[in-house]
């Protein structure tokens, strides 16, 4: 299996196209892959856009897209 890991931060305007293009490129040479997107505490709607992504496997039971989210620690005043 080929795993592609993409770190993001505040990428709501670009993330849908990035996932779409990455998926399209990978399907040209393999069907055994996953796209792992790691959101590093985005303060915009990046996660919302990722969760709405239509990129799924043909069976719909096992998505090609894995989403991991972290929270940024708050800074003391």
Secondary structure, DSSP 4 states (H G I P E B T S, - for coil): -EEEEEEESS-TTTHHHHHHHHHHHHHTT-S-EEEEEEEE--SSSHHHHHHT-----TTSSS-SEEEEEE-PPPPP-
